[in-house]
Structures are given as C-alpha cells and as structure tokens.
Amino acid sequence: MYHLEEDIIPGHEIEEVAYFSPDIYLQEPHQVAGVIHVFEKLARDSIVRPV
C-alpha cells in the first residue's frame, strides 16, 4: 500500500473523501479519467484488481 504521511482533509473543491473499489467506481454516473488511470496504475502494482 501507499503510505500517507498526513490525514486527508477535504477542502476547497473536494467535498468529501471516499474509498471504493474499481468495480464500484465504474458504476458511478460520472467517472474521472484520472481516477481510472490511478486504478490502472494500482492494478499494475498488484494493489487492486484490474479495472
């Protein structure tokens, strides 16, 4: 896993932080290309299942 050095605190344009699987994310009505890219990177690093 990637180690975070600080707590994630939503602010400015980010209203909340949520954790979800690639499968759940792809069911969202709108997806962000960058999030899918991150899931693909995590899959290549064997951290999550492939998207």
BAZATOR-716541 format. One line per 4 residues: number of its first residue (from 1); for each residue x, y, z of N, C-alpha, C. Coordinates in steps of 0.2 Angstrom, whole numbers, padded with zeros to 4 digits, always signed. Layout:
REM BAZATOR-716541
NUM) X:Y:Z:X:Y:Z:X:Y:Z  ... $
This chain:
REM BAZATOR-716541
1) +0004:-0006:+0000:+0000:+0000:+0000:+0004:+0006:+0000  +0001:+0012:-0002:+0005:+0018:-0002:+0004:+0021:+0005  +0010:+0023:+0008:+0009:+0026:+0015:+0008:+0033:+0014  +0003:+0036:+0018:+0002:+0043:+0019:+0005:+0046:+0025 $
5) +0008:+0051:+0024:+0011:+0055:+0030:+0007:+0059:+0034  +0001:+0061:+0031:-0004:+0066:+0034:-0011:+0063:+0033  -0015:+0066:+0037:-0023:+0064:+0036:-0025:+0068:+0030  -0030:+0065:+0027:-0033:+0068:+0021:-0039:+0072:+0024 $
9) -0039:+0079:+0023:-0044:+0083:+0025:-0048:+0086:+0019  -0054:+0085:+0017:-0057:+0088:+0012:-0057:+0096:+0012  -0057:+0099:+0007:-0057:+0106:+0007:-0057:+0109:+0000  -0059:+0116:+0000:-0059:+0119:-0007:-0064:+0115:-0012 $
13) -0062:+0113:-0017:-0066:+0110:-0022:-0068:+0102:-0020  -0065:+0099:-0015:-0066:+0092:-0013:-0071:+0093:-0007  -0077:+0090:-0008:-0082:+0090:-0003:-0081:+0084:+0002  -0079:+0078:+0000:-0078:+0073:+0004:-0073:+0068:+0001 $
17) -0070:+0063:+0005:-0066:+0058:+0003:-0069:+0051:+0004  -0069:+0047:-0001:-0072:+0041:-0001:-0068:+0035:-0003  -0068:+0030:-0001:-0064:+0024:-0003:-0068:+0019:-0006  -0067:+0017:-0012:-0071:+0012:-0016:-0066:+0008:-0020 $
21) -0069:+0002:-0023:-0066:-0002:-0027:-0067:+0000:-0034  -0062:-0002:-0039:-0063:+0000:-0046:-0070:-0002:-0049  -0073:-0008:-0047:-0079:-0010:-0049:-0085:-0005:-0047  -0085:-0003:-0040:-0090:+0001:-0038:-0089:+0008:-0041 $
25) -0083:+0010:-0042:-0082:+0017:-0045:-0085:+0017:-0052  -0084:+0012:-0056:-0086:+0012:-0063:-0094:+0012:-0063  -0097:+0010:-0058:-0105:+0011:-0058:-0107:+0018:-0056  -0103:+0022:-0054:-0104:+0029:-0053:-0107:+0032:-0060 $
29) -0112:+0037:-0059:-0115:+0040:-0065:-0109:+0044:-0069  -0104:+0047:-0066:-0099:+0050:-0069:-0092:+0048:-0067  -0087:+0047:-0071:-0081:+0045:-0069:-0076:+0050:-0072  -0070:+0050:-0068:-0065:+0055:-0070:-0059:+0051:-0073 $
33) -0057:+0053:-0078:-0051:+0049:-0082:-0045:+0048:-0077  -0043:+0053:-0073:-0038:+0052:-0069:-0039:+0047:-0064  -0045:+0046:-0061:-0046:+0041:-0056:-0045:+0034:-0059  -0048:+0033:-0065:-0047:+0027:-0069:-0040:+0025:-0070 $
37) -0036:+0030:-0072:-0029:+0030:-0073:-0025:+0027:-0067  -0027:+0030:-0061:-0024:+0028:-0054:-0026:+0021:-0053  -0032:+0019:-0054:-0034:+0012:-0053:-0030:+0007:-0058  -0028:+0009:-0064:-0024:+0005:-0068:-0017:+0005:-0066 $
41) -0014:+0010:-0063:-0008:+0010:-0060:-0008:+0005:-0054  -0013:+0006:-0050:-0013:+0002:-0044:-0014:-0006:-0046  -0017:-0007:-0051:-0018:-0014:-0054:-0011:-0016:-0056  -0007:-0012:-0060:-0001:-0014:-0062:+0004:-0016:-0056 $
45) +0003:-0012:-0051:+0007:-0013:-0045:+0004:-0019:-0040  -0001:-0022:-0043:-0004:-0028:-0039:-0007:-0026:-0033  -0010:-0019:-0032:-0013:-0017:-0026:-0020:-0018:-0026  -0023:-0017:-0032:-0030:-0018:-0033:-0031:-0023:-0039 $
49) -0037:-0026:-0040:-0039:-0030:-0046:-0039:-0026:-0052  -0037:-0028:-0058:-0038:-0024:-0064:-0045:-0021:-0065  -0045:-0015:-0068:-0051:-0012:-0070:-0054:-0015:-0076 $
